[in-house]
Amino acid sequence: MYRTFIQHLEQSLFQRFNLQSRPIPSGLDYQASDRGKNPATIRSWCYQCPELRKIRYTSIDAGASAQILNSVIYPSHHYDLPLLGVDFLSFGQVKNLIVMDFQPLFQDEAYLKKYIHPLKALHEKYPDLAQDLEMKFYDANQYFSKYLLFAKTDAETVRTRVFSAFKDYLNLYWQMLESATPLTDSEDIQRIVKAQKDYDQYSAERDPASGLFSSYFGHEWSERFLYEFLFEDAVPLAVGVSKK
């Protein structure tokens, strides 16, 4: 269901950047499962370039029962841009949840004015994809902007409106990156390093997809996938406790 999204993302990336493959830990780039009623496969890709230190995206194909696309783009630590986060989940063609946002690293007014306010026009272009849904697992005021797209919709809308919004959000993100000035002060850079690590820790501890991964691919593989690939700068809670 999300093949055209992946194709557009790859085309957009390879046209603009000098991409290099970023290593994915052994066994985490692809996995297949025949658990339960519906066989599933999960496949991931990861790249890097001077401007973007980590570009990751993952596709889950469980046939008619589930189609999922998840992606996060992390800028180089020399840029203070938000992360670009995408989470599209379709279950049985009936239940379609879409989340897409410029995920702010900071919430101060100057930062939001610089990086989030430019999203306003796009947000207003897609009012049907900006529903006032409750966030069950995350704090809407942390690592999310007030201009995120967050909606439950139908499969046809995914193929049309969501795909159009996906292209628009990507294009705006590339424009912001192109006009951004790289940081040079070491303290400023370390602030970004910490902020991106904090994002990984926060996300790993709350990501509801870990249960879905476990149901298809088992708990052990899913924990590795969560902490060694999706949010590799996060420390598992048990490890974090033992280190204190």
N, C-alpha and C positions, 0 to 999 in steps of 0.2 A: 504493500500500500504506500510506503514511503520511499520507494525506489527513485521516483522523480525528484524528491527532495534531496536525496543523497547525491544524485547525479548533478543537480544544480549546485550544491555546496562544493563538490569536488571541482567542477568546472570553474566556479567563481574563485576558489582558492588557487588552483594551478595557473589561472590566467594572471593573477596579481602577485603571487609570492614565489620565491625560490624555495620550494618545500623540500624537506628531507624527511624520510621516515623516522619516527621516534620509536624506540624499542618498546614493545609490549611484553611483559613477563611471559615466560613459557607457559603455554596452555590456556592463556587468557584471551588470545586473539580470536579463538573460535571454539565453540563447544556445541555438542548436539545432545539431545535428551529424548528418551522415549517414555519418560515418566508420565503417568496418568493417561488420559484419553487422547491428548493432542501432542504429537511430537513437536519439538521446538529446536530451533537453532539460534545461536547468538554469535554475531560477528562484529568485531571492532576494528577501527582504523585509528592511527595516531600519527601526527606530523608535527614538524616544527620549522620555524624560519626565524630570521633575526628579529622580526617584529612581534611574532607570536610564539611563545615558548612551548605551548602545548595546545594542539587542536585535536580533540578526540570526539569520535562519534561511534555510536553503537546501534545496531539494528537487531531486533528480536523478531523472528518469524515463527509463529505458531499456527500458521494456516489461518483459517477463518476465525479461530477463537481469539487470536491476539496478534497485533502488529504494533511494534513500538520503535520509535526513533528517539534517541537521547544524545545530546551533544553539549559540550562546554568548550568555549575557546578562551584560553588564558593569554593575555598579552605578555610580552616580555616584561621583566621586572623594571625595565627602564621606562615603562609607561604606566601612568596611573589610571588608565581607562577601566571601566567596568568589565566584567566578564560577559560574554554572550552565552546565554543559557537557553536551551531548547529541550522540551520534553513533550513528545506527542505520543499518546497512548490510545489505541483503538481495540476494543474488545467486541468481537462478533459483529462488526460494522454498525452496531447500534449505539454503543457507548464509546464516545470519542472525547477524550480530554486533551486540551492543548494548553501548553504553557510556553511563553517566549518572552524574554526580557533582557535588557541591559542590566546586569546584576551589580549594583554599586558596592564598591569596597568600603566606602565611607558614607556617612549620612549628614555631613555638615552642609550648610546651605550653599557655600561656594562650589563645592564638588557637584552637588545635585544640579545647580544652575548650569554648570559647564557641560556635564555629561548626560544628564537625565532630561532636562528641559527640552533639548532638541527632539526627543521622542514624542513630544506632545501632539504634533501634527499627525504623525503616523497612528498614534493611539486613537485620535479622533476620526481617522479614516476607516477604522475597523471597530465601530461601537458594538457590533454583534459578537465580536471576539473578546470584548472587555467586560465580561459579566462579573457581577459582584458576588463571587463565590467565596465560601469560607475556606481558609487554609487550615487543614487538620494537623499537619506535621511540622509546619514552619511558622516562624514569626514573620508576618507580612511586612513588618517595618525593618527587617534585617535581611540584607542581600537581595531585596526585591525593590523595584521602583514602583511609583504610583502609576506608571504608564505601561505596566506589563500587560500582555495579552493572556487571559486566563478564562477558558470557556469550556463548556460542554456543548457539543454540536453534533451534526450528522456527517456521514461519510462524504456526501457530495460537497458540503461546505469545506471539508478538509481538502478535497481535490482542487477546489477553486479559490475561495477566499483565504484559507489558511496558507495555501501555496503562494498566493500573491503577497500576503503579509510577510511570509518567510523571506521572500526575495527582497522586499522593501526594507525589512529590519537588517538583513545582511548588508545591503548597499549603504545604508546609513552608517552602519558600524565601520565599514571600510573607509568611508569618507572621514569619520572621526579619527580613525587611526592614521590616515594619511596626513591629516592636518595637526596631529598631536606632536608636541615637542618632547623629545626624549629627556628623561631626568639624568642629571650628571652628579648631583650631590649624593654621597654615599649614604647619608642618613635618610634621605628621601627614598632611595632605592631599597634600603633595608625596611623601611616602613611598608613598602609594597610587598616585599618578600613575606613579612609577617602577616599582612592583610590577606594575601592569597593562601597562606598556610591556615589561617584562622577560618577562611571560607571552607577549605577542605575538611577541617575538623568538624565544623558545624554541620556541614552537609552529610558527612559520613555517619554521624551520630543520628541523623534524622531521616535519612533517605528511605522512604517507604518501599522503594523498588527492591530492597534487599530481600524482603519476604517473597516477592515474585521470583527473583533469581533463584532463591532456595527451593521454591516449589518445582521449578523446572530442572535445575542443575545441581541441587544439593547444597547443604549449608557450608561445607568446607570450601567448595569452589567459589561460592558466592561471597564469602568473607575475603578470600584472596582477591576476587574481582573488585570488591568495594575498596579495599585498603591498598592494593598493589597497583591498581590501574585507575579506577574512576577518581578516587581521592587519595592519591599516593602520598601526599604530605600529611595526611591524618594519621594519628596513632590510635590503634584499637584501645578501647576503654580499659580493658584488663591490663594491657601493657602500660598504659599511661599511669594507672594506679600503682603498679609495681615499681615504676621509676621514681615515684615521689618519696 
